[in-house]
């Protein structure tokens, strides 16, 4: 088991908290029956409740009513990726349910659903086996009871399209539930041995079908967090302090707001959890009134000690840390020092990235209230309920079981809603006022309060022998660490015993054979204090691969080898790069396969017009322990007089093992690739005086529709372990674009985002060097 998987198991992700993966039972009555994965202490009571309600509950993850409607309980956040459809498809395939009978139910935060997190491209990967066995167990029970009702041996029957068929006789699942009387228990060992269908017998997985949530979204019926309404609620708009951490309120003067219709009051929040330090919320009867009042309420703040920090300060601190010996050794092969000492030549490069905002369509918001029974409710969209609930409990000074998070669709998550900090001020305001409060951040406030992708500095080097043989490689990376700040329990020790944030270094632990290899991850303490570093779609690999794949390309050019061929030479698939069952079967050889395929699809090496070029990048996507083999070729053209880069085409090929929902996989990869292109050429901001400079679309400029290139995406046919697809496409695009720019005009860019003026300057420097 890899380090990250071990950490997930320790954190409870591998086994739903309080729920045994294999504890299983079927209870029955004349009204129906239930078969359930449940917390051990609740097995019998849960069965009794389901039976009394006339439901067949094959597990806590789905139920079937007396009309044969299969309702799949989805514990993952829906933020446009159609996760419910993918998970329901897994259940329905093994259950042999007719797809038209399937419905989705996005569940709230009760303990029943265990550890709740939606991120890191984990949803299908983590749930495939669990939901497959749940579906298979339900099919087995239905098949046995259906055969009994038909008077046939179960061995002569089969399940198909929500029916049990025995020769010419058949009975629907609905009829079995209405008439059946089943009582049977499965031990943990029996469920662990529950056979699931071989890939060639799947009827639904991998097929073409519409996502189940499309109709309600296209009809405007879908309800997002920002749509939540509770009778008697008031609205709150924040006045944010000058620093994210360490600020406090000196005074509030709301005299100018008193004449605004609907204005109620302004409150300085007292936050024991530390998530809304120095916040003032302006309360009114409407959001419009709250917003108007917030503009005229005068608040005097005491700023924290990072009020003067700039982007260059953050990057200078990163360089200082890299120059030292702190940090965690994530890869620490023996012989690195010897390789560098004996090298005929060492090539070293520095790569940097700027601060990036999430800028999701729906700004963060939350509606909080305390019910008459004392339970606190928080109505919001969230990706990591299990992380946020302890924060809320600390802020309110109540036990976690006194807080219920009501689930809503997310108008974009991209990792921002993994950090549920925005729920804290809503709850504190509701507590102070004694009534429901709906807090909504404006776009500008959302940007200031964002958990940004940290700026980064990376130093990458390679030691070469006299015969140009690669002797060793080092990769040092410094940035703010979101996991250290928000979820330190997810951090594990490196080879030197120092804990590291895997989400801020993954990608650097690549599958290339480069001799003695060292990877060092360093937490930028100044970044961690200045802002709250966040997980942003593709997390570490979104910037570690920028350095890695740009450097690999530079080395290919340095050694006079075609960039595709050079990578293939390093993908030997030997030793630790051979891969292992079940997640990385085939190892580097599968990465080589997607690289060869994308080169063929893009017609790599074909003659292009002047000032146009192709660039390539390849990676394992998100995490080495669950690799999604990904390769990209970018084709660009560069205006020689201005340096403006036009992205003409992206070709991607991915091997994600078993593809559950092809349309969803395509949409995920398209979105990921375009996000990568947006961060490469269009997005990016900087810190000025302790805060982000760009706060709205007038100056923060994500990719527009006119900038979208022609794009081709192919998935390799595979029946291997299903892995993740939400993020891998993001990780390869920026380096492929940077490498394409070099191929087009000879300008090597080592900073993201790539601006026209930087390209022009690099072109001018190259011209000066060649003439010199």
N, C-alpha and C positions, 0 to 999 in steps of 0.2 A: 504494500500500500504506500502511495506517495505521501510526502509531507503534508500537502494541502488536504488530501483526503483524510489523513489522520486528524488534522485540526478540525475538519468539518465534523468528523465523528465525535470528537471531544466536545464540540460546541453543540452537538445534538442534531446536526443537519442530516447525518447519515441515517439516523433512526428518529422518527418523529417523537418529540418529547412526550413521555407518558404513554406511548403507543408501541406495542410490540409489532414488528413487521409481520410476525407469523402467527401470533395468537389469534385463534379463529374458532368460531362456533356457529351453529345453525340452530335456532330455536323455532318452534312452530306452534300453530293452532289451526283450527278450521278456517280462520279468517285469512291466513297467509303464513309467511315464514320470513325469518331474517338470518343472515349469515354475516358475521361482523368482525372486522379488525377493530378492536377497541382497547382502551386501557384495561388492564386485567381486572381491576376492581369494579369496572362498569359493564362487564360482558353480559351478565345476566339481566341487569336493569335495563340496559340498552335494548337487548332482545325483546324484553317484555313491552317496552314502549313502542318499538317498531311494530310488533305484532298487534298491539291494541289499536294502532292507527291504520292497520291494514296494509302496511308497507313491507315489501321484500327488500332487505338491506344487506346486500352481499358483503359490504364492508362500510366503514364510515365514509368511504370515498364515493359511494354512489348508492342509489336506491331505485327500486322499480315499483311504481304504484299499480293499483288494480286494473288500470287501463293499459298497462304495458309501457308507460313512459319512463325512460331511464334518465334520472337526474344525477349528473356528475357534480360532486362537490369540489370546487376549485379553490385551493388555498394559495394559489399564486396570484400576483397582481397582474391585472390586464391593463396594458398601457399601449395597445396598438399592435402587439405582436401575436395576437390570437392564441395565447397560451392555453386557454380553456379548450379550444377546439383540438389542439394537439393532444392534451392530456385525455380528453374524452375519447379521442380516436383510439388511444391505446387501450382504454377500458373496453370500448365497444367491440374492438377487434377480437379480443380474447373472450369476451362475453357472448360473441356471435349475436350482437344486437343489430337490428335494422337502424341505419344511420338516421332515418327520418324520425325515429322514436327518441332520439337523444336530446337532452336539454342541459343547460349549464346553470350552476348556482354558485356565485362567488360568496364565500363564507366570511363571517366576521371573526373576531380574534379569540373566541373561546378556546380553552385548553384542549378541547377535542382534536384540534387540527395540528397540535404539536408545534414544532419550531417553524416559524414563518419568515421566509426570506425569498425574494425574487430578484435575482441578479447573477452576475458572473456566467451567464449562459447555462445555468444549472438546471432549469425547470424540467426539461425532457430527460436530460442525463440522469438526474437524481430520482426521477419518478418512474422511469420506464419499467424497471423490474417490479417495483412495488405494485404499480397499477396493473401490470400484466398478470401477476399472480392473483390479484384481487378479482380481475375479470375472469381468469381461468377457474377460480374456485366457484364463482357464481354460476358459470356455465356448467361445471360439473354437478353442482347441486340441482340446477334446473333440469339438466339432462336426466339425472337419476329419478327425480320426482315425476317428470313428464313421462318417462318410460313406465313408471309404476301406474300412473293414471291411465295410460293406454294399454296396460296389460302386456307390455313387451319387455324383453330383456334389454337392459341399458346398453349392452354391447351391440345390439342391433339398431341402435338409434344414433342420430347425430343432431347437433344444434346448428341452426342457420337462420339468419334474418329474423331473430326474435321468435323462433319456433323450434320445437323439438319434433323431428321427423323420424318415424319408425316405419320403413317401407312406404306403403300407400297411406298410412295414418299419420296424423300430425296434431299438434296442440300448441297454441300460442303461449308465450310467456305470461301474458295477462291471464289466460285461463288457468295456468298452473298456479299462479299466485292466488287466484280466487278460490281454487278448489283444493290446493295442496295441503298436506300435513306432514311437514318434514321436521325431524329432530335428529341432529347429528352434530358432533363436535370434531374439530380438526386440531390436532396438537401442533405446536410450533414446528416440530420436525416434519409433520405431514405437509404443512403448507410450504415449508422450505423446499420440499421435494415435489411440490405441485408442478406438473409439467405444463409448459406453455408451448404454443404452436411453433413449429419450425417456420422459418421465413417464407418458404414457398407455399404455405397454407394460409397466409394472411390475406384477408379479404378487403380490409379497409386501410391499414397502414400503407402509406406510399401511394395511395390512390388520389385522383383528382377530385376535389370537392370544395364547396364554399365553406368559409369559416362561419361558425354558428352565430357570431356576434355582429355580422355585417348588416343584417336587416335592421336591427334596432339603431345602429349607428347611422345608417343612411336615411332612416325615417326621423331622425332627431329624437328618438325615444331613450337613447342611452343616457344614463345619469352619472355625471362626473362629480368629484368632490366640490367643485365650485358651484354646482347646481343645488347643493343640499340646503334645505329650508326647514326650520323648526318654528312652530308657532311661538310668538312672544320673543323671538330673538332680536338682538341689536347687533349693529355692525361695529367692527373695530379696524382702524387703520394705524399702522405703526409709525412712530418717529424713531428712526434707528440711530444709535450712537455712532461716534466717529471711528471707533475701532470695534472689531468683532469681539475681542476679549479685553477684560479689565476695565471697561468703562463704567461710569456711574452717573446718576442724575443729581445735579446740584439744585436746580429749581425749575418750576414749570409756571409759565404765565399764559393762561388761556383767555385773557380778557378780550382779545380780538375775535375769539371764536364764539363768544357768548351770544352774539347777534345772528349767528347762522342757524336757520331753522332746522330743528332735529338734533342739534348738538346737545350732548348730555354732559360729558366730563372727560378729563384726561387723567390717566393713571400711570404712575411709575411702578413697574412690576418688580416684585421681590421674588427672585427666582433661586431657590436653593439648589436647583440642578445645574445652574451655570450656563444654560443654553440661551437665555434671553437677557444677559447682563446689560444693564443700562437702557433697557427698552422703556419707551413710553407708548401707550396705546390710547388713541383718540376714539371715543365711543359716541355713536350717534344712531338715530333711528333708520338711516339708510347709508349705504356705502358712499353714495355721492356726497352726503352731508359730512360723513367722517373724513372723506378725502379733502373736501374743502377746508374743514376745520384744521386738519393736520398741517395744512400749508401755512396757517397763521398762528398756530400755537408756538410759543417761544420757549424752547428748552435749552437750559445751560447744562452742558455735560462736562464731566471730568474724563478725559480720554485715557485709554490704556497706553502702555509704553511703546506700542508699535505705530503710533500716529504718524511718524515721519518716514516709515519704511517705504522704499521704492522697489521696483522690479529689479533694478541693478543691484540693490542691497541684497535681495534674495539670491540672485545668481552669484554674487561675489561670495556670499556665505557658503553656497554650494561648492564653489571652487576651493574655498579654504578647507572645507571638510574633506573633499576628495584628495587634496594635497596631504592630509594627515593620514592616520592609520585607524580611525574609528570605523564603525560599521560592522555589518554582518557578512561573513563569507558564505554566500549561497552555493557557489560551486568552488571547490578548493582542491583541485588536483595536486598531487605531489609533483615536484619538478618544475614549477613555474619559474622560480628564481634561477634555477640552473639553465632553463631554456633561454631566458632573457640575457643571462650573463654570457652564454656561449653564442648568442645570435650574431650573425654577420651584419644584420640590419634590423632595427625596430621602427615600425611605422605607427605613428600615434595621431589620433584626431580627436577633436572636441566637437560635440553636438549639443545643441540647446533647443529648448522649446519654451514658448511663452505661456502665460496664464490663459486658460480656456474656460468659458462659462458654459453651463448646461443649456440655458435659454430654451427650456421646454415651452411648448405652446401655452399650457395652463400654468400661470404663476402659482406658487404654493399658497395653500389656504387650509383652514380647518374651522369646523364648527363644534363648539364644546358646550356641554351642559351637565348638570347633575340631576338625576332622576329623583322621584319621590322616595324610592327605595334606597337612595344613597349611592347608587352606581353612577359613576362618571361615564359619559358617552363622548367619543370623539368621532365626528363624521369627516372623513378625509380620504384621499388616495395615498397609499403608502406601500413601499416595497419591502420594508423590514420591520414588521410589527414586533417581533421578538426582541429587537434592539431598542425600539422606542418605548415600549411599555415600562421598563424599569426607570427610564428618564422621567416619564410622566408621573409614576408613583413617587419618585423623589421630589418632584416639583410640588405635588399636591400633599405630600406627606400622608399617603394612604397605601394600603397593600395593593399589589398589582392586580389581584383578583377583583378589585373594586373599580377597575377601568375596563371599558369595552370599546374597542375600535370598530366602528361600522364601516364596511367596505364599499368603496366606490371605484368606478373606472378612473384611470389616470390619463389626463390629457398630455401625455409625455412624461417619461420618468428619467431614462438615460442615466440612472444612478443617483440623481438628485434626491429622489424620494426614498432612497435607502436611509438617508439621514432624515428622520422625522422630527427634527428640532422645531419646525414651525408649529407643531401641535402644542408645545409648551406654553407660548404666550397666549394662545386661545384658551387653554385650560385655566391658566392663572387669571386671565381677565374674567372668565365665567365665575371663578371662585370669588374674586373681589366684588363682583356685581351681584352675585346670587341669582343669575338668570342666564339663558343661552346667549352665547356670543359667537358671531361669525367673523373671523379674522381673514382678510384678503390682502395680499401684498400686491402693490402695483408692479409693473415690469421693472421699474428702476429699483424699487426696494428688493424685489426678488433677485436682481443682479447683485446688489450690495450684500445681501444676506446669503448668497449662493455658497455652496461648498465646491469651490472651483477646482479644476484640475491644476495641480501645482506646476509652476514653472520648474524646469529641470535643467541640470547640467550633466553630461555624460562624457567620460573619457574612455576611448576604446583604442587598443593597441594590438599589434601582432608582431611576434618575433620570427624572423626569417633566417634560415641557414644559408651557407654559402651557395648552395645549389637551389636557392629560392624555396626550399622545403619549409613548410609551416611547422615551427617548433612549439609555439604556444600563443595564447591569446588572453588578454585581460579586458574586463569591462567594469568600470566603476560608475555608479549612478547615484546622484543625490537629488532629492525632492522632498516635499512635504508628504507625510504618510497618513492617509485617511484612517487606516486600520489601527494605527498606533493611537490616534486621537480619539476614535469613536468605538472601536471594538478590539481592544488589545488582547482579549482572550482568543482571537483568531490568529495571533502571531505565534510562530514556532521558532525554535533555535536554528541558526545556521551552523555550518561546520565548525565554527569557532565558539559556539555556545551563545552567541549574541542573537537575540530575537530580531526577526525582520518581518516587514509587511510584504507578503508575497504579491499583493495586488499593486505594488510599486516597483517590482523588479521582474515579474514574470515576463518572459519573452527573451531576456538575456541568457537564460539557461537553455540555449538552443540545441538543435539536433545535428549540427555540423561537427565533423571530425577536425579539430584544430590543434591537436597535440595537448600539451598541458594547459588546462583552462582554469581561469579564476574569474568569479563574478562577485563583486562587492556592492552591497546595498547600503546606502547611508541616508539616515533621516535628517532632513534640514530643519533644525530646531527653530530657526527664525521664521520659516514658513509656517510651521505648526502653531506658532504664537500669533502670527500676523493675521491668519485666516483659518478657517476650518477646512483642511484639505478634504476633497471629496472623491468618491468613486464616480468616474465619468466613462460612459460607454467605451469599452475596451480597456479601461483602467491603464495599468502599467504598459502592456504591450502596444498601446497607442503611441507611446513615446519611446519605449526601449527599442522597439523594432525600427523606429526612425533612425536611431543611431546604428543598430546592428546591421540592418540591410543596406544602409548607405555606406557603411564601412566595408561590408563584404563586396559591394560594387566597386568601391575605390581600390580594394586589394586586387580584384579581378583586372582592373585597368592597369594597376601597378605591375602586375605579373604578366600582362599581355595576353590574358585569357578571356574568351567571350564570357560575359557575366552569367549566362545560363549554364554554360558548360562548367564554369568554375564552381558554381553551387552544386551541380550534379557530382563533381569530383569529391566534394566534401560530404555529400550525403551517402556515406558508405553503409549505413544501417548496421554497424558492428558495435560490439561492446554495449555501453549504456544506451546507445542510439538504436539498438535492435528492436526496442519496443517490447511490451509484455501484455499478456491477457489480463482483463478483457478490453481495457480502454485504448491501448496504443499498439495493438497487434500490427506487425509490419514495420513499425517505427519509421526511421528516416527514409526507407524505401517507398513508403506511401507519399511522403512529402516530395520525393523525387518524381513520383508518378504524376502528381498534380502540376508540378513545375514543367515537366515535359509536355503535358497536355495543354497547358495555357500557352506555352511557346508555340505549339502547333496551331492552336486556335487563332492566335494573334498574327500568325505568319512571321514569327520572329526573324529578324535579319533582312526583311524585304527592304528595297530601296524606298526612301521617303523623300518628300520635297525638302529643299534647303530650309534650315532652321526648325526642322521637325525631328523628333526622336522618340525612341521607345526605351522604357525602363522597366526593370523587373524586380520583384521582391517575393519572398516566400517565407512562410512561418507556420508554426503549429497553432496559431490562433490565440487562444486565451490562456490556457494553463497546460503545462507539460503533462500533468496527471490525467487530463481529458482532452487530448489534442484534436483539433479540427484542422486538418492539413489544408493549407490555403496558399494559393499563389496568384499573383496579379501581374499583368503587363499594362502599363499606362502609355498612351501615345499622346504627345503634346506638340504644340507649335509655339514658338517664341518670337515675339516682335522684336527685331534687332535694334530698332531705334528707341524703344521704351522699356524693354524687358518684360512686357506683359505676357503672361503664360496663358495659353488656351488649352484646356484639357479636352482633347478630341475624342478619346475613346478609353474605356476600361474593359479589359478582359480578365475575368476571374474564373478559377476552377477550384472547387472545394471537395474534399472527402470528409464528410461528417458522419460516416457510418450509415446506419439506417435512418432514412428520412421519413418522418411520420406524416408530415403535412407539407407536400411539395410547394403549394402556393404560398404557404406561410414561410417556408424556408427561403423561397425566392424573394419575397417581400422583405424579410429580415436582412438578407444579404445585400439587396439593392440599397436599403436604407443605411446599412452599415458602411457600404462602400462610398456612398455619397457623403455620409458624415465624415469619413476619412478624408475625402477630397475637400470638403468644406473646411476642415481644420488645417489642411495643408496649404490652401490657397486663399482662404477668405476670413476665417475666424481668428480669434486671439485678441487679448487685451493686455494691460499691464497694471501693476500697482503703482499708485501715486499717493503719497501721504497716507499710507496704510489702508487704502481702499482701491477697488478696481476703477479704472479710468472710464471705461465704456459701459453704459448702463441701459441703452436702448438701441433700437434698430437704425437710428440715425447714424450711429458710429460703429456699432457692433454689427458686422455684415455677414451673416451666414450665406452659404450658396443660394443664389436665386435660380428660378426655373430656367432662365436663359443660359445659365452656366452649366446645366446638366449635360454631360457628354453622352455619346452613344455607349451603351453598356451591354456586355455579353457575360452571362453567368452560367456555368455548367457544374452540376454535381456528379461526382463519380458514382457509378452504381456500386452499392455495397450493402451487405447484410451484417456488418460488424456493429459493435456497440454504438447506439445512438449517443451523440455528444451535442455540443452547443453550437448555435448559429446566430445568436443575437449580436455578437461582437466581433468574431474573427474577421469578417470582411473589412472592418475598420482598420485593422492592424497593418495591412500590407500596402495600402493605397498611397500614403504620404511618401514612403521611401521609393516606391515605384515612380511617382511623379518626379521626385528629386533626381533620381537616376535618369529619367527620360530627359529632363532639362539638360543634364550634362551631355547626354548623347546628342541632343539637338544643337547646342551652342557652346559646349565645353565649359559651362559655368557650374562649379560645384557649390551647392548650397548646403549649409550645415545648421541652419536655424529654421524652426517653424514658428509662425506661418511664413511661407515664401511670398515675399512682396516683390512687385515689379522693380522697385528701386534697388533691391538687393540683387536681383538677377542682372540688372543692367550694370551695377557696380562690379559684380563678379566677372561679367563679360569684358568690361573695360580693363580690369586687372589682368585677366588672361591675355588680352591683346597686348598690354604693356609688357608682360613677361615674355611673350613670344617675340616681340620686336626688340626687346632688350637683350 
